[in-house]
Amino acid sequence: MNHTLELTDEELRLLQSALHSYLDDFGHEEADVLRRIKELAAKLPTPGVPDD
């Protein structure tokens, strides 16, 4: 199942910042969580750059 979120550039920046902060709080024993968060963050577009 796929979901679509419509975010403003400001909301997207906030989401990216939150994910990076979340990543910074994990240690080495949560490698699977780190990997999944990095995969999720990689799916996010760059704020202000239109999707093609």
Backbone as a chain_set.jsonl record, in Angstrom:
{"seq": "MNHTLELTDEELRLLQSALHSYLDDFGHEEADVLRRIKELAAKLPTPGVPDD", "coords": {"N": [[0.831, -1.161, 0.0], [0.552, 2.211, -0.818], [1.039, 5.556, 0.311], [0.18, 8.983, 0.126], [1.49, 12.088, 0.952], [0.912, 15.5, 1.2], [3.002, 18.103, 1.514], [4.085, 21.297, 2.632], [6.98, 23.258, 1.692], [8.164, 24.11, 4.061], [7.072, 22.303, 5.946], [8.169, 19.946, 4.963], [10.914, 20.404, 5.365], [10.889, 20.456, 8.158], [10.114, 17.803, 8.72], [12.308, 16.404, 7.628], [14.335, 17.403, 9.281], [13.458, 16.414, 11.75], [13.682, 13.632, 11.315], [16.47, 13.399, 10.969], [17.331, 14.24, 13.505], [16.229, 12.232, 15.059], [17.682, 10.052, 14.077], [20.225, 10.733, 15.043], [19.995, 10.15, 17.723], [20.179, 7.42, 18.047], [22.0, 4.441, 18.863], [24.595, 2.028, 18.099], [23.407, -0.48, 18.359], [20.909, -0.411, 17.265], [20.797, -0.937, 14.501], [19.086, -1.887, 12.453], [16.886, -0.161, 12.653], [18.11, 2.29, 12.141], [18.884, 1.877, 9.475], [16.372, 1.646, 8.186], [15.261, 4.174, 8.685], [17.052, 5.793, 7.309], [16.539, 4.897, 4.722], [13.909, 5.778, 4.44], [14.248, 8.579, 4.696], [15.732, 9.028, 2.382], [13.817, 8.837, 0.431], [12.469, 11.211, 0.515], [11.731, 14.266, -1.119], [13.726, 17.094, -2.245], [13.278, 20.131, -0.573], [11.606, 22.786, -2.233], [12.401, 22.043, -4.765], [10.917, 21.147, -7.715], [8.997, 18.17, -8.4], [9.656, 15.861, -11.014]], "CA": [[0.0, 0.0, 0.0], [1.273, 3.478, -0.868], [0.349, 6.71, 0.871], [0.682, 10.252, -0.379], [1.391, 13.242, 1.846], [1.225, 16.778, 0.576], [3.665, 18.929, 2.514], [4.71, 22.535, 2.185], [8.44, 23.169, 1.834], [8.478, 24.253, 5.489], [6.743, 21.038, 6.605], [9.153, 18.961, 4.509], [12.152, 20.689, 6.1], [10.668, 20.026, 9.534], [10.139, 16.34, 8.723], [13.695, 15.985, 7.426], [15.064, 17.735, 10.503], [13.032, 15.466, 12.788], [14.285, 12.327, 11.018], [17.909, 13.471, 11.256], [17.483, 14.283, 14.97], [15.899, 10.881, 15.516], [18.848, 9.225, 13.746], [21.341, 11.104, 15.917], [19.756, 9.621, 19.06], [20.332, 5.975, 18.089], [23.336, 3.867, 18.981], [24.931, 0.984, 17.133], [22.578, -1.679, 18.506], [19.652, -0.242, 16.531], [21.205, -0.841, 13.099], [17.942, -2.082, 11.563], [16.088, 1.069, 12.703], [18.891, 3.291, 11.427], [18.805, 1.58, 8.038], [15.028, 1.949, 7.696], [15.075, 5.627, 8.713], [17.839, 6.336, 6.196], [15.793, 4.582, 3.504], [12.764, 6.685, 4.409], [14.752, 9.929, 4.431], [16.174, 9.077, 0.99], [12.629, 8.962, -0.419], [11.92, 12.548, 0.588], [12.27, 15.193, -2.112], [14.413, 18.289, -1.747], [12.337, 21.255, -0.51], [11.756, 23.83, -3.232], [12.722, 21.487, -6.077], [9.71, 20.478, -8.205], [9.089, 16.773, -8.843], [9.507, 15.723, -12.467]], "C": [[0.891, 1.244, 0.0], [0.402, 4.578, -0.293], [0.984, 7.965, 0.306], [0.454, 11.333, 0.662], [1.714, 14.48, 1.043], [1.743, 17.692, 1.667], [4.139, 20.223, 1.874], [6.217, 22.355, 2.31], [8.838, 23.268, 3.302], [8.189, 22.953, 6.245], [7.741, 19.949, 6.225], [10.48, 19.163, 5.221], [12.045, 20.22, 7.554], [10.735, 18.506, 9.646], [11.564, 15.824, 8.554], [14.533, 16.252, 8.666], [14.731, 16.752, 11.622], [13.651, 14.093, 12.564], [15.78, 12.328, 11.329], [18.17, 13.521, 12.765], [17.237, 12.913, 15.566], [17.08, 9.95, 15.267], [20.0, 9.479, 14.704], [21.21, 10.503, 17.317], [19.982, 8.112, 19.167], [21.788, 5.569, 18.214], [23.521, 2.757, 17.966], [24.022, -0.233, 17.231], [21.247, -1.578, 17.779], [19.916, -0.136, 15.026], [20.023, -0.997, 12.146], [17.064, -0.829, 11.52], [16.805, 2.176, 11.938], [18.775, 3.108, 9.913], [17.446, 1.987, 7.482], [14.759, 3.453, 7.684], [15.846, 6.274, 7.567], [17.145, 6.071, 4.868], [14.595, 5.52, 3.346], [13.202, 8.098, 4.057], [15.18, 10.077, 2.975], [15.002, 9.229, 0.025], [12.082, 10.386, -0.452], [12.55, 13.447, -0.476], [13.005, 16.344, -1.448], [13.413, 19.431, -1.719], [12.645, 22.304, -1.573], [12.111, 23.343, -4.622], [11.5, 20.715, -6.578], [9.984, 19.034, -8.629], [8.906, 16.736, -10.345], [8.692, 14.519, -12.811]], "O": [[1.872, 1.31, 0.741], [-0.823, 4.535, -0.399], [2.185, 8.0, 0.04], [-0.649, 11.475, 1.19], [2.687, 14.503, 0.289], [1.032, 18.018, 2.617], [4.546, 20.239, 0.713], [6.684, 21.417, 2.955], [9.759, 22.578, 3.738], [8.981, 22.547, 7.095], [8.117, 19.126, 7.061], [11.109, 18.191, 5.64], [12.991, 19.659, 8.107], [11.35, 17.981, 10.574], [11.979, 14.906, 9.261], [15.351, 15.42, 9.057], [15.618, 16.311, 12.353], [14.098, 13.454, 13.516], [16.298, 11.363, 11.89], [19.124, 12.912, 13.249], [17.95, 12.483, 16.473], [17.443, 9.154, 16.133], [20.677, 8.543, 15.128], [22.208, 10.362, 18.023], [19.978, 7.574, 20.274], [22.688, 6.259, 17.735], [22.69, 2.573, 17.076], [23.884, -0.96, 16.248], [20.524, -2.569, 17.686], [19.299, 0.691, 14.354], [19.963, -0.306, 11.129], [16.552, -0.473, 10.459], [16.181, 2.914, 11.176], [18.591, 4.074, 9.172], [17.373, 2.608, 6.422], [14.101, 3.955, 6.773], [15.348, 7.2, 6.927], [17.159, 6.925, 3.981], [14.308, 5.994, 2.247], [12.589, 8.744, 3.208], [15.006, 11.147, 2.392], [15.188, 9.708, -1.094], [11.314, 10.732, -1.349], [13.759, 13.395, -0.704], [12.914, 16.539, -0.236], [12.756, 19.691, -2.727], [13.802, 22.665, -1.785], [12.126, 24.132, -5.567], [11.084, 19.742, -5.95], [11.054, 18.717, -9.146], [8.101, 17.486, -10.896], [8.463, 14.244, -13.989]]}, "num_chains": 1, "name": "protein.A"}
